[in-house]
Amino acid sequence: MSTPGLTPTSPLKLQYPQSLAVYDDYAKAQKTVDFLSDAEFPVDQLMIVGTDLKRIERVTGRLTWSKIAVGGILSGLWFGVFIGLVFALFTEEGVWQVLLSTAFIGATFGLVWALIGYAFTRGQRDFSSVTQVVATRYEVLVENKHAARAREVLAGLPGALPDPFA
């Protein structure tokens, strides 16, 4: 049974991949592929695969009622202005009148919904954050029929080739 979307003709699949090198950061894996490319190696026979995924959440601040209110007003205001611009295209009324009224209505709804949403959390998440999924290791894979040539070319890479089985 095959994985949906990963057919043998898919650019995200090699038929018989072998590990060429394993790195702790993406830049080193990219440097390896770039070095092979400069040596006119068929880089379409390579893949960089991020493994050992981690979810990192960086806390950026504390949430308060006032921050929630300001955020709600601003997002509602932005949406209201957008809707006002769309309405202004199809009306003969004064553009400023339409923009101001939709901006006010948007800001009001944004404020109300932000405060209601925050009230429903009951203080269980009183902070803001950004989240990112990152790989801790990057493995360069090569199609098996090109593995020997890739290792031969990489022997000339400044800084030793890492152990592919690390």
C-alpha positions as CSV (number, residue, x, y, z in Angstrom):
1,M,0.0,0.0,0.0
2,S,1.4,3.4,-0.9
3,T,1.2,6.7,0.9
4,P,-1.3,9.0,-0.7
5,G,0.4,11.8,-2.6
6,L,3.8,10.1,-2.6
7,T,3.9,8.2,-5.9
8,P,7.2,7.0,-7.4
9,T,7.1,10.1,-9.7
10,S,6.6,12.4,-6.8
11,P,9.4,15.0,-6.3
12,L,9.3,14.2,-2.5
13,K,10.3,10.6,-2.9
14,L,13.4,8.7,-3.8
15,Q,13.1,5.1,-4.9
16,Y,16.0,3.6,-2.8
17,P,17.4,6.4,-0.6
18,Q,20.6,6.0,1.4
19,S,21.8,8.2,4.1
20,L,24.6,10.4,3.0
21,A,25.1,12.6,6.0
22,V,23.4,13.8,9.2
23,Y,23.7,17.3,10.6
24,D,22.5,19.2,13.6
25,D,21.4,22.2,11.7
26,Y,19.8,22.9,8.3
27,A,22.6,25.3,7.1
28,K,25.1,22.5,7.1
29,A,22.8,20.1,5.2
30,Q,22.1,22.9,2.7
31,K,25.9,23.5,2.4
32,T,26.4,19.8,1.6
33,V,23.8,20.0,-1.2
34,D,25.2,23.2,-2.5
35,F,28.8,21.7,-2.6
36,L,27.5,18.8,-4.6
37,S,25.6,21.1,-6.9
38,D,28.8,23.1,-7.5
39,A,30.5,19.8,-8.4
40,E,27.8,19.2,-11.0
41,F,26.4,16.2,-9.0
42,P,22.7,15.4,-10.0
43,V,21.1,17.1,-7.0
44,D,17.7,16.0,-8.1
45,Q,18.8,12.7,-6.6
46,L,19.1,14.2,-3.1
47,M,16.7,15.0,-0.3
48,I,17.1,16.9,3.0
49,V,14.9,15.4,5.6
50,G,14.3,17.1,9.0
51,T,13.9,14.5,11.8
52,D,13.3,14.5,15.5
53,L,10.7,17.2,15.4
54,K,10.2,19.5,18.3
55,R,7.4,22.0,19.0
56,I,8.8,25.2,20.4
57,E,6.5,27.8,22.0
58,R,8.0,31.1,22.8
59,V,6.0,33.1,25.4
60,T,5.9,36.7,24.2
61,G,3.9,38.4,27.0
62,R,1.2,38.4,29.5
63,L,-2.4,38.9,28.5
64,T,-4.6,41.4,30.3
65,W,-8.1,42.6,29.7
66,S,-6.8,45.9,28.2
67,K,-4.4,44.1,25.8
68,I,-7.3,41.8,24.7
69,A,-9.6,44.9,24.2
70,V,-7.0,46.8,22.2
71,G,-6.3,43.7,20.0
72,G,-10.0,43.2,19.5
73,I,-10.6,46.8,18.5
74,L,-7.6,46.8,16.1
75,S,-8.6,43.6,14.4
76,G,-12.2,44.6,14.1
77,L,-11.2,48.1,12.8
78,W,-9.0,46.5,10.1
79,F,-11.9,44.2,9.1
80,G,-14.4,47.0,9.1
81,V,-12.2,49.2,6.9
82,F,-11.8,46.3,4.5
83,I,-15.6,45.7,4.3
84,G,-16.0,49.5,3.9
85,L,-13.7,49.5,0.9
86,V,-15.7,46.7,-0.7
87,F,-19.0,48.5,0.0
88,A,-17.5,51.8,-1.3
89,L,-17.0,50.1,-4.7
90,F,-20.7,49.4,-5.0
91,T,-22.4,52.4,-3.5
92,E,-22.9,56.0,-4.5
93,E,-22.9,57.2,-0.9
94,G,-19.9,59.2,0.4
95,V,-16.8,56.9,0.6
96,W,-15.7,58.4,3.9
97,Q,-19.1,58.0,5.5
98,V,-19.2,54.3,4.5
99,L,-15.6,53.7,5.7
100,L,-16.1,55.4,9.0
101,S,-19.4,53.6,9.7
102,T,-18.0,50.1,8.8
103,A,-14.8,50.8,10.7
104,F,-16.8,51.8,13.8
105,I,-19.0,48.7,13.6
106,G,-16.0,46.5,13.0
107,A,-14.1,47.9,16.0
108,T,-17.2,47.5,18.2
109,F,-17.7,43.9,17.2
110,G,-14.0,43.1,17.4
111,L,-14.0,44.5,21.0
112,V,-17.1,42.6,22.1
113,W,-16.0,39.2,20.6
114,A,-12.4,39.5,21.9
115,L,-13.6,40.2,25.4
116,I,-16.2,37.4,25.3
117,G,-13.6,34.9,24.0
118,Y,-11.1,35.9,26.7
119,A,-13.8,35.6,29.4
120,F,-14.5,32.0,28.3
121,T,-10.9,31.0,28.8
122,R,-11.3,31.8,32.5
123,G,-7.7,32.6,33.0
124,Q,-6.4,29.3,31.7
125,R,-4.1,30.9,29.2
126,D,-3.1,34.4,30.3
127,F,-0.2,34.7,28.0
128,S,0.6,35.2,24.3
129,S,3.1,33.1,22.4
130,V,4.4,32.1,19.0
131,T,4.8,28.4,18.1
132,Q,7.1,26.7,15.6
133,V,7.9,23.1,14.7
134,V,11.6,22.6,14.1
135,A,13.8,19.6,13.3
136,T,16.7,18.8,15.6
137,R,18.5,16.8,12.9
138,Y,18.8,17.0,9.2
139,E,19.6,14.0,7.1
140,V,20.8,14.3,3.5
141,L,19.5,11.3,1.5
142,V,20.8,10.2,-1.9
143,E,19.4,7.7,-4.4
144,N,21.4,4.5,-3.9
145,K,22.8,4.4,-7.5
146,H,24.4,7.8,-6.9
147,A,25.6,7.2,-3.3
148,A,29.2,6.2,-4.0
149,R,29.7,9.2,-6.3
150,A,28.2,11.6,-3.7
151,R,30.5,10.3,-1.0
152,E,33.5,10.6,-3.3
153,V,32.6,14.3,-4.1
154,L,31.9,15.1,-0.5
155,A,35.3,13.8,0.5
156,G,36.5,17.2,-0.8
157,L,34.1,19.2,1.3
158,P,36.1,21.5,3.8
159,G,35.4,20.2,7.3
160,A,35.0,16.5,7.5
161,L,32.0,14.6,6.2
162,P,29.9,13.6,9.2
163,D,29.3,9.9,10.0
164,P,26.2,9.0,7.9
165,F,25.2,6.5,10.6
166,A,25.4,8.9,13.6
